[in-house]
Amino acid sequence: MASSKDYLTYVLDQLSGLDGVACKPMMGEYILYYQGKIFGGVYDDRLLVKPTKTAKAMLPNAPYALPYDGAKEMLLVEELDDRARLTALVDAMAPELPAPKQKR
């Protein structure tokens, strides 16, 4: 099932307090970037984030979920209504995220 544009718009609106949030469509889903680094994505109308040390600490009860078959597990962000908490999560994760791979 592909994610809806309405759900993506809601997630991006909740993250609008952060400069440098972007998304790229990928096969009906959306990869999410912050400061040029991938932090998660919208998959089947669910926000999933990489399970960094900070994300696990800030979301201690978050279940793991697969974005798609064969992918690595990610953390499911179930509470999207708290804009301040969501932006704090993404901002705190940034230093732990790998730098983007250089294109040749």
N, C-alpha and C positions, 0 to 999 in steps of 0.2 A: 504494500500500500504506500503510495507516495504521500508526502506531507503537503498540507494545504498552505497556500500563500497567507491565509489569515493567521494561522498559527505562527508561521515564520515572522510575520509583521508584528504580532504580539510580543514574541521573544525579543526581537530587535528593538521594539519600543521600550521594553523593560530594561534593556541594556543601553539605552540612548544617553545615559549619563557618562558613559565612557567614550573617550575619543579613540578612534582606531578600531572599532568593531566593524567587521565586514563579513559578507557571506558569498559563497559561490555555489551555484546549483551543481548537483552531481546525481544523475540518474533518478530524478524525482525527489531527491533529498537535498539537504543543504549543509555544507561544511562551514563552520563558524571560525573566524579569525579575530584575534586581538593583538594589536601591534605587530601584525604580519605573521603571527604564530597561530597554529591550529590549537584551539582549546576544546572544541567539541563539535556538535552538529545537531541538526534537527532531523530525526529519523522517525517515520511513522507518527508524526505529530507528538513526538517526545523530545525533550531537551536532554541530551547526553553529553557529559563532559569527561575529559581524560581523568583517570584516577591518580592524580598527583598526590603527593604527601599532604599538601594543603587542602586539596579538595576532599580527601578522605577525612581530614580533621574537622573541616567545616560542615561536612555532610556525613556525620558518623553513622547514621541509620539508613543512608541511601542504598537502595538495592543496586546490584550490578545488572546490566542489560546489554544485549548484543545489538549493535546498530544494524547489522545484516549478517547473514550466514558467513562464517569464516573470518569474521572480524574479531578484534580483541574486545574484551568486555570494557564497558564504560560505566560511569555512575549516572543513574537516572535522577535528574533534578525534578522532584515532585512539587515543590513549592515555588511557583513562579510569581506569585502576587506581591511578594516583598521585594520591591525594586532595589532598595538599599542593600539588602543581603545578597541578592543576585549579582549586583555590580561589584560588591566587595569580594565575592567569591572569584569572579573572573579576574579582577585586578590582582588579587593575592596569588592566583595560580600563575600569572604571567612569568615571573622569574624562573619558575620550574619547567616551563615549556621549552622544548627544543627549538633552536633557530631553524628557520626554513632552509631547505636544501637549496644549494646554489644550482641554477640552471647552467647547462654547458653551452 
